[in-house]
């Protein structure tokens, strides 16, 4: 590692609207050949800063130099020319094209008459694969590949364009623990080959595991630049949230004997008529949280959809308090993807509270909506769940991810039901918002509700659950006591290495 | 950003488009050897300068309001109703049929019956398209286009073979008790123009749409489906039922459009009566952004162009006005996109 700076951003200020300073005199320096973590809560200014570096925004003030040369970057295309590449949280891949086609897309090696010279493209890509020791099937259709591999394709796209400075925006948000390990291996390999990597994240474990240097942002300002080897989680957390981290509560109360949810012999098919859930049986008692672990795509989604009444049951039964569920049974459900299922972006906060609850007498006479009642109910939830802005007429699209998730949680937790189904409650949330959501889950549990919790974050499962079931190939391969198990044991069941 | 500011940006697009389109139209008029200022003065003078002209404009606007509502309502549920033309045709025939079949009924029964028949026939016709979509997943655009052809053929058969008055292309006259009175008969205003009571029905329909969409749980579900079908399913809404009922209500609105011609003007059903009101309704809804009250304004504007085209017919070919209509629609679609971007940027 040399001491030369690959990126120097000096005194960067970017103001949105009248007076919202997303970046306020930020200095951000990245040494060539290091992995530099950029951390901070949602809205701290990480994305704005990186979008400036990537040429999407132009700073109001400040200077940027790349490898010692002062530059002014006006577009991503210019950024790429300077060797800066970015992997976004949402992949920009064409799912019907092959891996190779996706990598070369927009920058093809062309032959006579501007036709694509596939042979030379393939050679060029293969060279990259060799030099970075990455293995991937170039001919596979991209859409068929798991998320972890798709992310690799995004990285390969940048390498193909000769990027030397790679920006990764929350790269592990969508990955399983194993895929995360794999990604980190790739990042180390890239670093070893001399690439400079900027990692945007708010997972402190990752920061400590892979980075060399950390820059912490809070409310648009730099609150710390640290050498990773000389810091720890507690110090980082304090710099990030501006106060000492209150440890998230862990499950302490104990489930009762009263069985609320009873699932027996459940089999469910997915869209392709494949039996995604096979003969699954379990019970959840009042006050119990059952966590479900598993590599994505092992039937968790289908299981949740069946229990929340969104998917037809092939065989077996689902009973709540002894009664088989019907299409009309009310079940609180916090969905994995709030944008796709859990909210309507065009709606106000009030209208989003109404989602799935428009039959309730408190909000509707059947013929007419009770808008006043809805608005005052929403306002009370806004206060109780500390949702910002505190305006029931604001559009939900304008809220941060954490506040959106709080609203969805508020809506579902206040339903009159004994069962709550939750998937990935803290996906994409910062520490503070995540802890808040955890707290509400534990509170509902104390009230005697039966909770089913699906998550890819094992730490979250271990903290919140009484028992953890591992799903593999549509079956429960184990139901473990959360107090007696650990990530490694769960991981082995997740991969099908172990089977009871 | 203030609410007022937003409305200014929302109206800026259409206003600029209309001015630019008139300028382009002016060039065309010069090219065929006429004075554009003279033509425009005549066009606007004879449409808006006297009550007869205004009556004509509102008469032309009436079916456009209803077909515009039809397209807009379906659109709120995320459905593209290209079938307003067919629904209008079927509805108009149903209104006429009731009117000339139950001739002995008193007006207080017969008129509501004609209105109901128009609504139900249009609703049934659009409901078929909705059902096919809900049951088999066939796309509503194809369904409604095909049903337009079928509607026209069915009605054409009925008129030509069963209900034809010899030597004409229309049905028998409806009972005098089924007639929706002209405003000139009632008030003495709009002398000679066929502007009639069906305009009130069209205005009422706008309020009905506003009420359904804004005030009822059903309207809330329709909107949810239109904005985010996945969220509608997640909220356990009956998406299939919503699809059918949204299409049916949309078709009902279009079906009412026939009252203007049948019960208010000619007092019989005639093939070719619609003058493409069903298709123009798509443009009306698009420009009005599916807002039921904006639809009134846009429909009146189209009424001005349609009747205005007739007033200058002796000086310029009526194709000029058709071209002008086309240019205006294209311009508005383009400019609203540009201004929407500005609005969105300000939001961010």
Interface residues (C-beta under 8 A of the other chain):
Chain A: X16 X309 X310 X327 X328 X333 X335 X340 X341 X342 X343 X344 X345 X346 X347 X351 X354 X355 X356 X358 X359 X363 X364 X366 X367 X368 X369 X398
Chain B: X215 X216 X217 X220 X221 X224 X227 X228 X230 X231 X233 X234 X235 X236 X347 X348
